[in-house]
Amino acid sequence: MNKNYWIDFWAKTSAFFLTLLIHGGIVALLVLLQIYLDTPTPKEHGMQVEYGKTEIGFNIEEIPIETVTEADLSEIVAAEKALKDELQEIVKKKEQKKETKKETKKETKKEQKTENNNTQQKDPQKEEKKNDDNNKKGAYYSYGGIGASLSLTGWDWEAPPEINEQSNEQGKLAFQVLVDNRGYVIEVTTIERSVSPSLERYYKNEIQKLRFYPTDPTATLPEVSKGIIVFKIRMK
């Protein structure tokens, strides 16, 4: 009984290991087959690297490498220097433009200041005209002991009023006169009198006969000008 037991045991054990070995071999063959199938062949799989835009690649080792010579370096240095000089010239022109603007501005201010000073200074022609006007305003006429003066800006009489030679009075007469832009008297008003009314009426009538002319024909005269005529009467 014991002998048969061991024989049977070893038979079963051998069958087990044999079965296990067979299955292990099958599994190994399947793994190897799978690896073989998954491995790409050079002709059918993989990646092809090409340089450039053509479909035909080339060996990178065949790309030529240019050699930089001293002449090339000199050209590069010269180009850099030319560019630098050009930039400096541009900056210099901008600075000169700024300086020119400053100088122009200074000259403009100086000219304006000089013009203002000249404007403030007395104009000889205006001074001469002013003096002439003052002389005209103070135009004085004397005859037979009677003096007549006119103060009328911009006007002078064509002829002084007639003097009353028959009068033996002494005194003063002052009249305010209004003259239109044609030189005609439009109104006479007594503002001072120290003589008789008859003598006053006489000179008032004489003033109304007067005709005036402008001292400056080019001047623009007002519609009405106001002035004063004074008579100083002394006994003969």
C-alpha positions in Angstrom: 0.0 0.0 0.0 2.8 2.4 0.8 4.6 1.7 -2.3 1.6 2.3 -4.5 1.0 5.6 -2.7 4.4 6.9 -3.5 4.3 5.8 -7.0 1.0 7.6 -7.5 2.3 10.7 -5.7 5.3 11.0 -7.9 3.3 10.5 -11.0 0.9 13.3 -10.1 3.8 15.6 -9.1 5.6 15.0 -12.3 2.4 15.6 -14.3 1.9 18.9 -12.4 5.4 20.2 -13.1 5.3 19.0 -16.7 2.0 20.8 -17.2 3.4 23.9 -15.5 6.5 23.9 -17.7 4.4 23.5 -20.9 2.1 26.4 -19.9 5.1 28.5 -19.0 6.8 27.8 -22.3 3.6 28.7 -24.1 3.3 32.0 -22.2 7.0 32.8 -23.0 6.5 32.1 -26.7 3.4 34.3 -26.7 5.4 37.1 -25.0 8.3 36.8 -27.4 5.9 36.8 -30.4 4.1 39.9 -29.1 7.5 41.7 -28.7 8.5 40.7 -32.2 5.3 41.9 -33.7 5.5 45.3 -31.8 9.0 46.0 -32.9 9.0 48.2 -36.1 11.2 47.3 -39.0 13.5 50.0 -40.4 11.8 49.8 -43.8 8.1 50.1 -42.7 8.2 52.1 -39.4 10.2 54.9 -37.7 10.8 58.6 -38.5 12.9 60.1 -41.3 14.6 63.4 -40.5 15.1 65.8 -43.5 16.7 69.3 -43.6 15.4 72.0 -45.9 12.2 72.3 -47.8 12.8 69.5 -50.3 11.7 65.9 -49.8 15.2 64.7 -50.1 17.3 65.0 -46.9 21.0 65.6 -46.7 23.7 64.9 -44.2 24.2 67.7 -41.7 27.9 67.0 -41.8 27.9 68.2 -45.5 26.6 71.7 -44.5 29.4 74.2 -45.4 30.7 76.4 -42.7 31.7 79.9 -43.8 35.0 81.2 -42.5 35.1 84.8 -41.2 38.1 86.6 -42.4 39.8 89.7 -41.2 38.4 91.6 -44.2 34.9 90.6 -43.1 35.6 91.8 -39.6 36.9 95.1 -40.9 33.7 95.6 -43.0 31.6 94.8 -39.9 33.6 97.3 -37.8 33.4 99.9 -40.6 29.6 99.4 -40.9 29.2 99.8 -37.1 31.3 103.0 -37.2 29.3 104.4 -40.1 26.1 103.7 -38.3 27.4 105.3 -35.1 28.5 108.4 -37.0 25.1 108.6 -38.7 23.3 108.4 -35.3 25.7 111.1 -33.9 25.0 113.3 -37.0 21.2 112.9 -36.4 21.6 113.9 -32.8 23.8 116.8 -33.7 21.2 118.1 -36.3 18.4 117.8 -33.7 20.5 119.8 -31.2 21.3 122.4 -33.9 17.6 122.6 -34.7 16.8 123.2 -31.0 19.4 125.9 -30.8 18.1 127.6 -33.9 14.6 127.6 -32.5 15.9 129.1 -29.3 17.8 131.8 -31.2 14.8 132.6 -33.4 12.7 132.9 -30.3 15.2 135.2 -28.6 15.4 137.3 -31.8 11.6 137.5 -32.0 11.4 138.6 -28.4 14.2 141.1 -28.9 12.5 142.5 -32.0 9.2 142.8 -30.2 10.9 144.5 -27.3 12.6 146.9 -29.7 9.4 147.6 -31.5 7.6 148.3 -28.2 10.4 150.6 -27.2 10.2 152.4 -30.6 6.4 152.7 -30.2 6.8 154.1 -26.7 9.4 156.6 -28.0 8.3 159.8 -29.5 7.6 159.8 -33.2 9.2 162.9 -34.8 6.4 163.2 -37.3 3.8 162.9 -34.6 5.6 165.3 -32.4 5.8 167.8 -35.2 2.1 167.3 -35.9 1.4 167.7 -32.2 3.4 170.8 -32.0 1.7 172.1 -35.1 -1.7 171.3 -33.6 -0.7 173.0 -30.4 0.4 176.0 -32.4 -2.9 176.0 -34.3 -4.8 175.6 -31.1 -3.0 178.6 -29.8 -3.2 180.6 -33.0 -3.0 184.2 -32.1 -3.9 187.3 -34.1 -3.4 190.8 -33.0 -4.5 194.1 -34.6 -5.4 197.5 -33.4 -4.9 196.6 -29.7 -7.2 193.5 -29.9 -5.8 190.0 -29.8 -7.7 187.0 -30.9 -6.6 183.4 -30.1 -8.1 180.1 -31.4 -8.0 176.7 -29.6 -9.6 174.1 -31.9 -7.9 170.8 -32.3 -7.4 169.8 -35.9 -8.6 173.1 -37.3 -7.3 176.6 -38.2 -9.3 179.5 -39.4 -8.9 180.6 -43.0 -8.8 184.2 -41.9 -9.2 185.7 -38.4 -12.4 187.6 -37.5 -12.8 191.2 -38.4 -11.7 193.6 -35.7 -14.0 196.4 -34.5 -11.8 199.4 -34.9 -14.5 201.8 -33.5 -14.6 200.3 -30.1 -13.0 202.2 -27.1 -13.7 199.4 -24.6 -11.3 197.2 -22.7 -11.9 193.7 -21.5 -12.2 190.0 -22.5 -14.5 187.9 -24.5 -14.5 184.1 -24.7 -16.7 182.0 -26.9 -17.2 178.3 -27.3 -17.6 177.3 -30.9 -18.9 174.1 -32.5 -17.5 173.3 -36.0 -18.8 170.6 -38.3 -16.5 168.3 -40.4 -16.7 170.7 -43.3 -15.3 173.6 -41.3 -18.5 175.6 -40.9 -19.5 177.1 -37.5 -22.7 175.6 -36.3 -23.0 177.1 -32.9 -21.4 180.0 -30.8 -21.8 180.3 -27.1 -20.4 183.1 -24.8 -18.6 181.7 -21.8 -16.9 184.9 -20.6 -17.6 188.5 -21.1 -16.2 191.7 -19.6 -17.3 194.2 -22.3 -20.6 195.6 -23.5 -23.3 193.3 -25.0 -23.1 195.2 -28.3 -19.4 194.3 -28.6 -20.2 190.8 -27.6 -22.8 190.5 -30.4 -20.4 192.0 -32.9 -17.7 189.4 -32.3 -20.2 186.6 -32.1 -21.5 187.5 -35.5 -18.0 187.6 -36.8 -17.2 184.2 -35.5 -20.3 182.8 -37.2 -18.9 184.0 -40.5 -15.6 182.2 -40.0 -14.5 179.2 -42.1 -12.0 176.6 -40.9 -9.8 174.2 -42.7 -8.2 171.0 -41.3 -4.5 171.1 -40.3 -4.1 167.5 -41.5 -6.0 166.8 -44.7 -5.5 163.0 -44.3 -6.9 162.9 -40.8 -10.4 161.6 -40.0 -12.3 164.4 -38.4 -15.3 164.0 -36.1 -18.7 165.1 -37.0 -18.5 168.0 -34.6 -15.4 169.7 -33.1 -15.5 171.9 -30.1 -13.1 174.8 -29.5 -12.5 178.2 -27.8 -12.0 181.6 -29.3 -10.8 184.4 -27.0 -10.6 188.1 -27.6 -8.5 190.4 -25.5 -9.6 194.0 -26.1 -7.4 196.9 -25.0 -8.0 200.6 -25.4 -6.1 202.3 -28.3 
